[in-house]
Amino acid sequence: MQLYIGNKNYSSWSMRPWVLMTQAGIPFDEVMIPFDGMEADSPFRIELAKISPAGRVPVLVDEGLVIWDTLAIAEYLAEKFPAAQLWPADARLRARARSVVAEMHAGFGALRNAFGMNIEASLPEIGAKLLREQAPVRADVERIVQMWTELLQQSGGPLLFGRFSIADAFYAPVVTRFVTYAVPLPAPVTAYMDRVLALPAVHAWREAALAEKTFVPFDEPYRTHR
C-alpha cells in the first residue's frame, strides 16, 4: 500500500491515517507531495490529480484501489486488518467510537480554521487572543474537553477507548494544535495528551515535522518566515 500525504508540519488530515497505520504496525510506503499552493495549476494539485479525483491528501492506494477520504481509509484498514483491532471490540463502544470520530471528521470548523496545525511553531499569544475573542473556538475546545474527559472516565484510560484506536489517531492532530497554541486544559486532558504525544507513531510524525524546513505562507498567515 502507498499512503500519499502532505507536509507533516501542516497536514492534520495526513497525520490521521499515517499515525493509525504506523502505530498499528500496518506496512505502507509513504509518498509525500509537498504543499506549494492549492490553485488548480499548482504542482501539488497537478501531481495529486494523477492519483486522486478529489485532489487532496491523504490518499491510500492498495493494488489499484484509490481511497481519498480519511474516514474511508480508516474503515478500509479496520476491515482489511481485523487483528489490529482498530475499533473497540464491543459493539456499543464501537458505535460510540464511530460517533466521536465522525464528529471530528465533520465538525469543529472554528477550531480548524483558527488553530491551523503547525507542529514546529509555538503561538501562545495567538491562542490566547483567539480564545478570548472567538466564542465558536471556545465552544469547540469545551466540547473536545467534555468528550475526552467522559471517554477517559468510562474507559479508565490510558487512551480514549482503553487501547489505541482510530479515535486516538483522529484526535492526535488536535493534541498538537492544543500544544502549539498553549490552550489551557484540565489536568486529566493534559495527561491524555501526554500519552498521545508519547505514542511511537505520534512521536515519529512530530520529529519528522520538526525536521522539515519548508515554509508555506498560506498555512501561516501570522508570520512571514519559519
Long-range contacts (C-beta under 8 A, 24 or more apart in sequence): 1-26, 1-27, 1-28, 1-29, 1-60, 1-61, 1-62, 2-28, 2-29, 2-30, 2-31, 2-60, 2-61, 3-28, 3-29, 3-30, 3-31, 3-58, 3-59, 3-60, 3-61, 4-31, 4-32, 4-33, 4-48, 4-51, 4-52, 4-57, 4-58, 4-59, 4-60, 4-61, 5-30, 5-31, 5-32, 5-33, 5-57, 5-58, 6-32, 6-33, 6-34, 6-35, 6-44, 6-57, 6-58, 7-32, 7-34, 7-35, 7-209, 7-212, 7-214, 7-216, 8-32, 8-119, 8-205, 8-208, 8-209, 8-212, 9-117, 9-118, 9-119, 9-120, 9-209, 9-210, 9-212, 9-214, 10-35, 10-116, 10-117, 10-118, 10-216, 10-219, 11-35, 11-57, 11-58, 11-117, 12-112, 12-117, 12-173, 12-176, 12-177, 13-56, 13-57, 13-58, 13-70, 13-173, 14-57, 14-58, 15-117, 15-172, 15-173, 15-176, 15-205, 16-58, 16-70, 16-74, 16-169, 16-170, 16-172, 16-173, 17-58, 17-60, 17-70, 17-73, 17-74, 17-77, 17-169, 18-58, 18-201, 18-205, 19-169, 19-172, 19-199, 19-201, 19-202, 19-205, 20-74, 20-77, 20-86, 20-166, 20-169, 20-201, 21-77, 22-200, 22-201, 22-204, 22-205, 23-164, 23-169, 23-199, 23-200, 23-201, 23-202, 24-77, 24-81, 24-84, 24-86, 24-164, 25-84, 26-77, 26-81, 26-84, 28-60, 33-57, 34-214, 35-214, 35-216, 35-219, 36-216, 37-218, 38-218, 70-105, 70-170, 71-101, 71-102, 71-105, 74-101, 74-166, 74-169, 74-170, 78-166, 85-163, 85-165, 86-165, 86-166, 87-165, 87-166, 88-161, 88-162, 88-165, 93-161, 96-151, 96-161, 97-160, 97-161, 97-165, 97-166, 97-167, 100-147, 100-151, 100-160, 100-167, 101-166, 101-167, 101-170, 103-147, 104-170, 104-171, 104-174, 105-170, 107-140, 108-140, 108-143, 108-144, 108-174, 109-136, 109-140, 110-134, 110-136, 110-137, 110-139, 110-140, 111-137, 111-140, 111-141, 111-144, 111-174, 111-177, 115-177, 115-178, 115-180, 115-181, 115-183, 116-177, 116-219, 116-220, 117-173, 117-176, 117-177, 117-180, 118-180, 118-219, 118-220, 119-176, 119-180, 119-206, 119-209, 119-210, 120-209, 120-210, 120-212, 120-226, 121-180, 121-220, 121-223, 122-180, 122-182, 123-180, 123-181, 123-182, 123-222, 124-181, 124-182, 126-181, 126-222, 127-180, 127-181, 127-182, 127-183, 128-182, 130-181, 131-183, 141-178, 141-183, 144-171, 144-174, 145-185, 145-186, 145-189, 148-188, 148-189, 148-192, 149-186, 149-188, 149-189, 152-188, 152-192, 157-192, 157-195, 158-192, 158-195, 159-192, 159-195, 159-196, 160-192, 164-199, 168-196, 168-199, 171-196, 172-196, 172-199, 172-202, 172-205, 175-202, 176-206
